[in-house]
Amino acid sequence: MIDASTFLRRALLADAVFSGVSALGLTFGAGAFAALFNLPEALLRETGLFLIAYTALVGWLASRTAVPKPLVLLVVVGNAAWTVGSIALLFSGVVSPNLAGELMVVAQAIATGVFAELQYVGLRKSASVATA
């Protein structure tokens, strides 16, 4: 366990808010976004459903003063992997988004990468908690 710095808790909270809004939009608006971005509706809806659980985890971490360091590291690594995976998706040829879709994927990849960096910095600012 670590004593979560205010910086880490705010970075986690920002991630939870961003992910929560995305989760709701993608889960309930997958059809509209699929048409707008020329991306598969199932991909968008399943991403939204995953983000519901992710939002709950990150929101829970943000609400705690002491958090399990491995869980925070999982979030950081997961965000970094999401960033790389999002860009890889565009180059894979598996999807053929239009320009708006490409911009959306790149924008959310950048945002996710920024969250990973902020959370990593926050993790480094956090102190270990002594256990009895």
C-alpha positions as CSV (number, residue, x, y, z in Angstrom):
1,M,0.0,0.0,0.0
2,I,1.1,3.6,-0.6
3,D,-0.2,6.9,0.7
4,A,-1.6,8.3,-2.5
5,S,-0.4,11.9,-3.2
6,T,-3.0,14.5,-4.0
7,F,-1.5,14.7,-7.5
8,L,-2.0,10.9,-8.0
9,R,-5.6,11.1,-6.7
10,R,-6.4,14.0,-9.0
11,A,-4.9,12.2,-12.0
12,L,-6.9,9.1,-11.2
13,L,-10.1,11.2,-10.8
14,A,-9.6,13.0,-14.1
15,D,-9.1,9.6,-15.8
16,A,-12.3,8.3,-14.1
17,V,-14.3,11.3,-15.3
18,F,-13.0,11.1,-18.8
19,S,-13.4,7.3,-19.0
20,G,-16.9,7.5,-17.4
21,V,-18.1,10.0,-20.0
22,S,-16.6,7.9,-22.7
23,A,-18.2,4.7,-21.3
24,L,-21.7,6.2,-21.3
25,G,-21.3,7.7,-24.8
26,L,-19.9,4.5,-26.3
27,T,-22.2,2.1,-24.6
28,F,-25.4,4.0,-25.3
29,G,-24.5,5.9,-28.5
30,A,-22.5,3.2,-30.3
31,G,-24.7,3.2,-33.3
32,A,-24.5,6.9,-33.8
33,F,-20.7,7.0,-33.2
34,A,-20.2,4.0,-35.6
35,A,-21.9,6.0,-38.4
36,L,-20.1,9.2,-37.5
37,F,-16.6,7.6,-37.3
38,N,-17.0,4.7,-39.6
39,L,-16.0,2.3,-36.9
40,P,-17.6,-1.0,-36.0
41,E,-20.6,-0.6,-33.7
42,A,-19.7,-3.7,-31.7
43,L,-16.1,-2.4,-31.1
44,L,-17.5,0.9,-29.8
45,R,-20.1,-0.7,-27.6
46,E,-17.8,-3.3,-26.1
47,T,-15.2,-0.6,-25.4
48,G,-17.9,1.4,-23.6
49,L,-18.9,-1.7,-21.5
50,F,-15.2,-2.3,-20.6
51,L,-14.8,1.4,-19.6
52,I,-17.7,1.1,-17.2
53,A,-15.8,-1.4,-15.1
54,Y,-12.5,0.5,-15.6
55,T,-14.2,3.8,-14.4
56,A,-15.4,2.1,-11.3
57,L,-11.9,0.8,-10.5
58,V,-10.1,4.1,-11.2
59,G,-12.8,6.1,-9.4
60,W,-12.5,3.8,-6.4
61,L,-8.7,4.3,-6.4
62,A,-9.1,8.1,-6.6
63,S,-11.3,8.1,-3.6
64,R,-8.7,6.4,-1.3
65,T,-5.9,7.9,0.6
66,A,-4.0,4.6,0.7
67,V,-4.0,2.5,-2.4
68,P,-2.4,-0.8,-3.5
69,K,0.7,0.2,-5.5
70,P,0.4,-2.8,-7.9
71,L,-3.2,-1.8,-8.8
72,V,-2.1,1.8,-9.6
73,L,0.8,0.3,-11.7
74,L,-1.7,-1.8,-13.5
75,V,-3.7,1.3,-14.4
76,V,-0.6,3.1,-15.6
77,V,0.6,0.2,-17.7
78,G,-3.0,-0.3,-19.0
79,N,-3.2,3.3,-20.1
80,A,0.1,3.1,-21.8
81,A,-0.9,-0.1,-23.6
82,W,-4.3,1.4,-24.6
83,T,-2.4,4.3,-26.2
84,V,-0.1,2.0,-28.2
85,G,-3.0,-0.3,-29.0
86,S,-5.2,2.5,-30.3
87,I,-2.5,3.8,-32.7
88,A,-1.7,0.2,-33.7
89,L,-5.4,-0.3,-34.5
90,L,-5.3,2.5,-37.0
91,F,-2.3,0.9,-38.8
92,S,-3.6,-2.6,-38.6
93,G,-6.1,-2.4,-41.4
94,V,-8.7,-4.2,-39.2
95,V,-10.8,-1.0,-39.2
96,S,-11.2,1.7,-41.8
97,P,-12.3,4.8,-40.0
98,N,-13.0,8.0,-41.8
99,L,-11.0,11.2,-41.0
100,A,-13.2,12.0,-38.0
101,G,-12.7,8.5,-36.7
102,E,-9.0,8.6,-37.1
103,L,-8.9,12.0,-35.3
104,M,-11.1,10.6,-32.5
105,V,-8.9,7.5,-32.0
106,V,-5.7,9.6,-32.0
107,A,-7.2,12.2,-29.6
108,Q,-8.3,9.6,-27.1
109,A,-4.9,7.8,-27.4
110,I,-3.1,11.0,-26.6
111,A,-5.5,11.7,-23.7
112,T,-4.9,8.2,-22.3
113,G,-1.2,8.6,-22.7
114,V,-1.3,11.8,-20.8
115,F,-3.2,10.1,-18.0
116,A,-0.6,7.3,-17.9
117,E,2.2,9.9,-17.5
118,L,0.3,12.0,-14.9
119,Q,-0.5,8.8,-12.9
120,Y,3.1,7.7,-13.1
121,V,4.3,11.1,-11.8
122,G,1.7,10.9,-9.1
123,L,2.8,7.4,-8.1
124,R,6.4,8.6,-7.8
125,K,5.2,11.5,-5.5
126,S,3.4,9.0,-3.3
127,A,5.0,7.6,-0.1
128,S,5.0,4.0,1.0
129,V,2.8,3.3,4.0
130,A,4.4,1.5,6.9
131,T,2.6,-1.7,7.8
132,A,2.5,-3.1,11.3
